[in-house]
Amino acid sequence: MFDQKNGYKYLVAFVLSIPAANYMIGNIGTFCVPDGPCLIPVAPGLTAPSGVLMVGIALVLRDLVQKSLGMNWALGAILGGALLSGLFATPELVLASTIAFLFSELADLAVYTPLQKNRLVVAVVASGIVGLVIDSALFLYVAFGSFDYIGGQIVGKMWMILLAIPVIQYLRKREATEIDETEQQS
């Protein structure tokens, strides 16, 4: 649900997703490129750095933090997340990780904010798409000077956003039910 108690849970999950993404990029995958990322398959014939899974989740969790705790908490989470991203990234990826995180999350916030009141699922999906494209392009270009894995990056992050849709729909429906019950009791 979108109350303060759950908002803090979303915030903790958001914060934990950042070091998890950085750890995965260098340590978890079906194949690790020498002096490069560890890769996972995200579609037939398409691979991506393994951290894409956590980045996709982070984009959704940031939206949930904002929905539950408000804009100031979301902005604080973004700034804190950028700092954490820089702290947990390998030395070669500090700049790329920090820049990609900061700009993708701010873009996510800019798209999510005007849509979220009336169209929560649309807001989460639209902001996630904008955020994942920006994150993918910036990270790959700054980290590796190429866009070799951009297709896989986008598909991998999109999987996580698509998997979040039923959860967001459930939370929204549950919130509406609780509001109706509260109004009936008044």
C-alpha positions as CSV (number, residue, x, y, z in Angstrom):
1,M,0.0,0.0,0.0
2,F,1.0,3.6,-0.2
3,D,1.2,4.6,3.4
4,Q,4.2,5.9,5.4
5,K,5.0,2.5,6.9
6,N,5.2,0.8,3.6
7,G,7.0,3.9,2.1
8,Y,9.9,3.3,4.4
9,K,10.0,-0.4,3.3
10,Y,10.1,0.8,-0.3
11,L,12.8,3.2,0.6
12,V,15.0,0.5,2.2
13,A,14.4,-1.8,-0.8
14,F,15.3,1.1,-3.2
15,V,18.6,1.7,-1.2
16,L,19.5,-2.0,-1.2
17,S,18.9,-2.3,-4.9
18,I,21.8,0.1,-5.6
19,P,24.7,-1.8,-4.1
20,A,23.0,-5.0,-5.4
21,A,23.1,-3.7,-9.0
22,N,26.7,-2.7,-8.7
23,Y,27.7,-6.0,-7.2
24,M,25.9,-8.0,-9.9
25,I,27.6,-6.1,-12.7
26,G,31.0,-7.3,-11.6
27,N,30.2,-10.7,-10.1
28,I,27.0,-12.4,-11.3
29,G,26.3,-13.6,-14.8
30,T,26.4,-16.5,-17.2
31,F,29.6,-14.9,-18.6
32,C,31.9,-12.2,-17.4
33,V,33.7,-10.1,-20.0
34,P,37.4,-9.6,-19.0
35,D,37.7,-6.0,-17.8
36,G,34.0,-5.7,-18.4
37,P,30.6,-6.6,-17.1
38,C,29.1,-9.9,-16.2
39,L,26.3,-10.7,-18.6
40,I,23.0,-12.5,-18.4
41,P,20.6,-13.5,-21.2
42,V,17.5,-11.2,-21.3
43,A,15.9,-12.5,-24.5
44,P,16.9,-15.1,-27.2
45,G,20.3,-14.0,-28.5
46,L,20.4,-10.9,-26.4
47,T,22.5,-10.3,-23.3
48,A,23.0,-7.4,-20.8
49,P,25.1,-6.6,-17.8
50,S,23.4,-8.4,-14.9
51,G,22.8,-5.2,-12.9
52,V,19.9,-4.3,-15.3
53,L,17.6,-6.4,-13.1
54,M,18.2,-4.3,-10.0
55,V,18.1,-1.0,-12.0
56,G,14.7,-1.9,-13.4
57,I,13.5,-2.6,-9.9
58,A,15.0,0.6,-8.5
59,L,13.1,2.7,-11.1
60,V,9.8,1.2,-9.8
61,L,10.8,1.5,-6.2
62,R,11.6,5.2,-6.5
63,D,8.1,5.7,-7.8
64,L,6.7,3.8,-4.8
65,V,8.8,5.9,-2.4
66,Q,7.4,9.1,-4.0
67,K,3.8,7.8,-3.9
68,S,4.1,6.8,-0.3
69,L,6.4,9.4,1.3
70,G,6.2,12.3,-1.1
71,M,8.4,14.3,-3.5
72,N,11.0,15.4,-0.9
73,W,11.7,11.8,0.1
74,A,12.0,10.8,-3.5
75,L,14.5,13.6,-4.2
76,G,16.4,12.6,-1.1
77,A,16.4,9.0,-2.2
78,I,17.7,9.9,-5.7
79,L,20.6,12.0,-4.2
80,G,21.4,9.4,-1.6
81,G,21.1,6.7,-4.3
82,A,23.6,8.5,-6.6
83,L,26.0,8.7,-3.7
84,L,25.6,5.0,-2.9
85,S,26.0,4.2,-6.5
86,G,29.3,5.9,-6.6
87,L,30.4,4.3,-3.3
88,F,29.5,0.7,-4.3
89,A,30.6,0.8,-8.0
90,T,33.9,-0.6,-8.9
91,P,36.5,2.1,-9.5
92,E,36.2,1.8,-13.3
93,L,32.4,2.3,-13.1
94,V,32.0,5.0,-10.4
95,L,31.5,7.9,-12.8
96,A,29.2,5.9,-15.2
97,S,27.2,4.4,-12.4
98,T,26.7,7.7,-10.6
99,I,25.8,9.8,-13.7
100,A,23.5,7.2,-15.1
101,F,21.7,6.7,-11.8
102,L,21.3,10.4,-11.1
103,F,20.0,11.4,-14.5
104,S,17.8,8.4,-15.1
105,E,16.1,8.7,-11.7
106,L,15.5,12.4,-12.1
107,A,14.0,11.8,-15.6
108,D,11.8,9.0,-14.0
109,L,10.7,11.5,-11.4
110,A,9.9,14.2,-14.0
111,V,7.7,11.8,-16.0
112,Y,6.1,10.1,-13.0
113,T,5.1,13.1,-11.1
114,P,2.4,14.6,-13.3
115,L,0.9,11.2,-14.2
116,Q,0.8,9.4,-10.9
117,K,-2.4,10.8,-9.3
118,N,-4.8,9.5,-11.8
119,R,-2.9,6.9,-13.8
120,L,-0.5,5.1,-11.5
121,V,0.3,2.1,-13.7
122,V,0.8,4.4,-16.7
123,A,3.0,6.7,-14.6
124,V,5.2,3.8,-13.4
125,V,5.6,2.3,-16.9
126,A,6.1,5.6,-18.8
127,S,8.6,6.9,-16.2
128,G,10.3,3.6,-16.1
129,I,10.8,3.5,-19.9
130,V,12.2,7.0,-19.9
131,G,14.5,6.2,-17.0
132,L,15.7,2.9,-18.4
133,V,16.6,4.4,-21.8
134,I,18.5,7.2,-20.2
135,D,20.2,4.9,-17.7
136,S,21.2,2.4,-20.4
137,A,22.6,5.0,-22.8
138,L,24.5,7.0,-20.2
139,F,25.9,4.0,-18.3
140,L,27.1,2.2,-21.4
141,Y,28.6,5.3,-23.0
142,V,30.4,6.6,-20.0
143,A,31.5,3.1,-18.7
144,F,32.5,1.4,-22.0
145,G,32.5,4.1,-24.7
146,S,30.0,2.1,-26.7
147,F,26.4,1.1,-26.9
148,D,27.1,-2.6,-27.6
149,Y,24.7,-3.8,-24.9
150,I,22.0,-1.2,-25.2
151,G,19.4,-3.5,-26.6
152,G,19.9,-6.0,-23.8
153,Q,20.0,-3.2,-21.2
154,I,16.7,-1.9,-22.3
155,V,15.0,-5.3,-22.6
156,G,16.4,-6.5,-19.2
157,K,15.2,-3.4,-17.4
158,M,11.9,-3.5,-19.2
159,W,11.3,-7.0,-17.9
160,M,11.4,-5.8,-14.4
161,I,9.1,-2.9,-15.0
162,L,6.6,-5.2,-16.8
163,L,6.8,-7.7,-13.9
164,A,6.0,-4.8,-11.5
165,I,2.7,-3.9,-13.3
166,P,0.5,-6.5,-11.6
167,V,2.0,-5.5,-8.2
168,I,1.3,-1.9,-8.8
169,Q,-2.3,-2.7,-9.9
170,Y,-2.8,-4.8,-6.8
171,L,-1.5,-2.0,-4.5
172,R,-3.7,0.6,-6.3
173,K,-6.8,-1.6,-6.0
174,R,-6.0,-2.3,-2.3
175,E,-5.6,1.4,-1.6
176,A,-8.9,2.2,-3.3
177,T,-10.7,-0.5,-1.3
178,E,-9.3,0.8,2.0
179,I,-10.3,4.3,1.1
180,D,-13.8,3.1,0.3
181,E,-14.0,1.2,3.6
182,T,-12.8,4.3,5.5
183,E,-15.4,6.5,3.8
184,Q,-18.2,4.0,4.6
185,Q,-17.2,4.0,8.3
186,S,-17.3,7.8,8.5
